[in-house]
Amino acid sequence: MSDTVVLPRVEAGSADGGPPAALIALEGVGMTYPGPPPVEALKPIDLRVEAGQYVAIVGPSGSGKSTLLNLLGLLDAPTCGTYHLEGVDTSTMSESGRTRMRADKIGFIFQAFHLMAHRTATENVAMSLVYQGVPRRRRKAVAQEKLELVGLGHRLEALPTTLSGGERQRVAIARALATDPSLLLCDEPTGNLDSATADAVLATIDGLHAAGLTILMITHDHDVADRAERAVTIRDGLLSEGNHSTSETR
């Protein structure tokens, strides 16, 4: 079986057939953590990501990658600027509003798999649908569908302890896809994998992008970033277009 997910291409564009709409639009977005002393983790930045793009955010440890990920994932609110997601200004949303939008619109894949050890692969994936009020039977059907999508149709009832690292990350990808998100945020998703397994996981992500999903990859690894169609460098809390080389690691 191929490691690459292949789905019908979903074309991203405006309703009138015009150019792709901005899925993400940051304008003057910054983040300062209160002190003492205050820490400006992210200086005011602008960033536009079109629907259907695959963008890598590349930078060393301490560059502001995690802060940016938390803002894009609606885990935190910026201290300045505006963040529009699918045209909705999230910057002034309440915490409950951000939580709901995050559950509906954003899927997360992390370096750590964050799977429940005593739950099957199907149950782990289905848990992401609980807070959307999806009925139990439907949750199971969706979970199995997404696991089959990532090549784990033969491991539906397996416990995480019986899965390889690559298989566990595929379960995590299936879980991220269960809610049919508009945006997939990946935070060093191959950091705990050997190179061969990492390539297989990245091939799965490549296939999701080919199917039309918007993907934003946070990484320090330039080989990983090279798989994206666009790279943005972050350093000292500032963004610049392009994947500039660095010997530093996360």
Buried (B, 14 or more C-beta within 10 A) or exposed (E): EEBBBEEEEEEBEEEEEEEBBBBBBBBEBBBBEEEEEEEBBBBBBEBEBBBBBBBBBBBBEEBBBBBBBBBBBBBBBBBBBBBBBBEEEBBEBEEEEBBBBBBBBBBBBBBEBEBEEEBBBBBBBBBBBEEEEBEEEEBBBBBBBBBEBBBBEEBBEBBBEEBEBBBBBBBBBBBBBBBEBBBBBBBBBBBBBEEEBBBBBBBBBBBBBBBBBBBBBBBBBBEBBEBBEBBBBBBEBBBEEEBEEBEEEB
